[in-house]
Amino acid sequence: MLAAPLLLALPAAAQEQRAGSIAVSHPWTRAAGQGGTGAGFLTLRNTGSTPDRLVGASSPAARTTELHTHIREGEVMRMRPVPAIEIPAGQAVTLQPGGLHLMLIGLQQALDQGGSVPVTLRFERAGEVTVQLAVQAAGARGPMHH
């Protein structure tokens, strides 16, 4: 049982949060100004035997929160809202820059590096879970692993 104390040393941000059979890990965002638009990134892992879908998200920090994807139209990458994000049974889906992501539109407050912002994720089967997006630097490419 030598490994147990190491688990306690991990920062809270590294802890998974669960809604039913969906495990949410590494939630993060980039610094952004008040009134602007932020983006949320995280990994969703379906540990169950039934597919689920992320059907919505909300945050007190933003006027509205949408699910988005990037699609290529010719030579141009465009963001498009999607009605849901499928999470197949036994698989993980990562929301990341250049791919699927949450859009936090109309920020009520600045997202300051080092802070965090709460987002409630709504799943078709698993219900709701609130996670804290850790705010990284404006140009960050991924979550900080300590």
C-alpha positions in Angstrom: 0.0 0.0 0.0 2.9 2.4 -0.6 1.1 4.0 -3.5 -1.8 5.4 -1.5 -0.1 8.6 -0.1 0.9 9.6 -3.7 -2.8 9.8 -4.6 -3.3 12.4 -1.9 -0.5 14.6 -3.3 -2.3 15.1 -6.6 -4.0 18.5 -7.1 -7.7 18.6 -6.9 -7.9 19.4 -10.6 -6.5 15.9 -11.4 -9.4 14.2 -9.6 -12.1 12.7 -11.8 -15.7 13.8 -11.2 -18.4 11.4 -12.1 -22.0 11.5 -13.2 -23.4 8.0 -13.4 -21.0 6.0 -15.7 -19.4 9.2 -17.1 -16.0 10.2 -15.7 -14.9 13.8 -16.3 -11.2 14.6 -16.1 -8.8 17.4 -16.8 -11.3 20.2 -17.2 -9.6 23.4 -18.3 -10.0 26.7 -20.2 -7.9 29.6 -21.5 -7.7 33.0 -20.0 -10.3 35.4 -21.6 -11.7 38.9 -20.9 -15.0 39.9 -19.5 -17.7 40.2 -22.2 -15.7 37.9 -24.5 -15.9 34.3 -25.3 -14.2 31.4 -23.5 -13.8 27.8 -24.4 -14.0 24.7 -22.2 -12.0 21.6 -22.7 -12.1 18.2 -20.8 -12.1 14.5 -21.3 -15.3 12.4 -20.9 -14.9 8.7 -20.4 -17.9 6.4 -20.5 -17.2 3.6 -18.1 -20.6 2.0 -18.6 -22.0 -0.5 -21.2 -24.6 2.0 -22.6 -23.8 5.0 -24.9 -24.5 8.4 -23.4 -24.5 11.9 -24.8 -23.5 15.3 -23.5 -26.6 17.3 -24.3 -25.9 20.6 -22.7 -23.8 22.7 -20.5 -24.2 25.9 -18.4 -22.0 28.2 -16.4 -22.8 31.1 -14.1 -19.7 32.8 -15.6 -21.3 33.0 -19.1 -24.5 34.3 -20.6 -24.8 31.1 -22.6 -22.8 27.9 -23.0 -22.9 25.9 -26.2 -21.4 22.6 -27.5 -19.3 23.3 -30.5 -17.1 21.4 -33.0 -14.6 22.5 -35.7 -15.4 21.5 -39.2 -13.4 22.1 -42.3 -15.1 23.9 -45.2 -12.7 23.9 -48.1 -9.6 25.6 -46.6 -11.4 27.2 -43.7 -12.0 25.8 -40.2 -15.4 26.9 -38.9 -17.0 26.5 -35.5 -20.4 25.0 -35.5 -22.8 24.3 -32.6 -23.7 20.7 -32.2 -26.9 19.5 -30.4 -25.1 16.7 -28.5 -21.7 15.0 -28.2 -21.9 11.2 -28.4 -19.9 9.2 -25.8 -19.8 5.6 -26.9 -19.9 2.9 -24.2 -16.4 2.1 -22.9 -14.8 5.0 -24.8 -13.4 8.4 -24.1 -14.1 11.6 -25.9 -11.7 14.6 -25.5 -12.9 18.1 -25.9 -9.8 20.0 -27.0 -8.5 23.0 -29.0 -9.3 22.5 -32.7 -11.9 19.9 -32.1 -15.1 19.5 -29.9 -15.3 22.1 -27.1 -17.6 24.1 -24.9 -18.2 27.7 -25.9 -18.7 30.1 -23.0 -20.4 33.1 -24.7 -20.8 36.5 -23.1 -18.5 36.1 -20.1 -19.8 37.8 -17.0 -16.4 37.9 -15.6 -12.8 37.7 -16.8 -11.3 34.2 -16.8 -8.0 34.9 -15.0 -5.1 32.5 -15.3 -4.8 30.5 -12.1 -8.5 30.8 -11.3 -11.3 28.4 -12.1 -14.8 28.6 -13.6 -17.7 26.3 -12.8 -19.5 24.5 -15.6 -22.4 22.1 -15.2 -22.5 19.3 -17.8 -25.8 17.7 -18.6 -25.9 14.1 -19.9 -28.8 12.3 -21.4 -28.5 9.4 -19.1 -26.0 10.2 -16.4 -27.6 13.4 -15.4 -25.7 16.5 -14.3 -22.2 17.1 -12.9 -20.5 20.4 -12.1 -16.8 20.7 -12.8 -14.3 23.5 -12.3 -12.4 24.5 -15.4 -8.9 25.4 -14.4 -7.9 28.7 -16.2 -4.6 28.3 -18.1 -2.7 30.9 -20.0 -4.4 32.5 -23.1 -2.3 30.4 -25.6 -2.3 27.1 -23.6 -2.6 24.0 -25.7 -3.7 21.6 -22.9 -4.2 21.2 -19.2 -1.2 21.7 -16.9 0.0 18.4 -15.5 1.8 19.1 -12.2 
